[in-house]
Amino acid sequence: MDNKEPQRSSGGLHFTKDNYMWMIIGAVVIALGMMLLSGGRSTDASVFDKTQVYSFRRITVAPIVILLGFGIEVFAILKKPKADRK
């Protein structure tokens, strides 16, 4: 009974500070993608300017940045703590 090592349950999630750091980075990247997606307000509501709505930034860059952020989130959730790696 001298075992001073804390016992871990095998079924729970064990997030470390590193996991939470990656989750915050992923959330910031997703928020950046959402900001890239926003904008394009017209001064005249009766005029449709398709160059603002269908710009390269909104159609290509922003979705890629958002998907990258979701990928970082998945990585953060699946990343194992360094102590458990063998």
N, C-alpha and C positions, 0 to 999 in steps of 0.2 A: 503494500500500500504506500510505498514511498514515491510512486510515480507522480511527479510534479508537473508533468506535461498536461495541458488542458485537452480534454477529449472533444473531438468534433463529431457531429452527426454527419452521416454520409449523404443525407438527402437534402440538406439545405443549401441555399445560395450563400456564398462567402465572398462578398465584395470587399475589396481593399481600397485604400486611398487611391491607388493607381487606377482601379476600375472607375471610380467616381471622377477622377481627372479626365479620363477618356470620354466619359459620358458628358461632361461639361463641354469638352472640345467639340464633340459631335453636335450638341445643342447649339453652340455658337455657329458652327458651319451651317446648320439647317437655318438658323435665323438670318445668316448672311445671304443664303440662297433666297429666302423669302423677301428680303430687302431688294435683291436684284430683280425679283419678279414683280415688285410693286412699281407704282408710278405711272406716268403716261396720261395724266389728266389733261384734258383739253380746256382751253379758255372758253370755247364756244361748244355747247352741247349738241348743236345741230351739225357740226362738222366732224367727220370720222377720218382721222389721220392714221392710216394703216402702218405707216413707218414707225410710229410710236408703239402701237399695240403689238405688231408682229416684228419687233426688232430682234436681232441676233442675240442680244443679252437676255431677253425674256424667253425666247423659244429654245435656245440651245444652252447657254451658259448657266442660267438659274436652275433648270431641272437637273443638270449634271452636278452642280454644287449641292443641291438638296439630296440627291441620291448618294453622293459621297458622304454627307453628314449622317444619313441613315446607315451607311456601311460602317462608319466609325462607331455608331451606337451599337450595332450588332457585335462588332469586335470588342467593345467595352464590356458587353454583357457576357460574352463567351470566353473572355480572357481569364485564364486561371491564375491564381496567386502564385508568386514565385516560390513560396515555401512548399506548395503542393506538387510542384513539377519534379519529376524523377527521370 
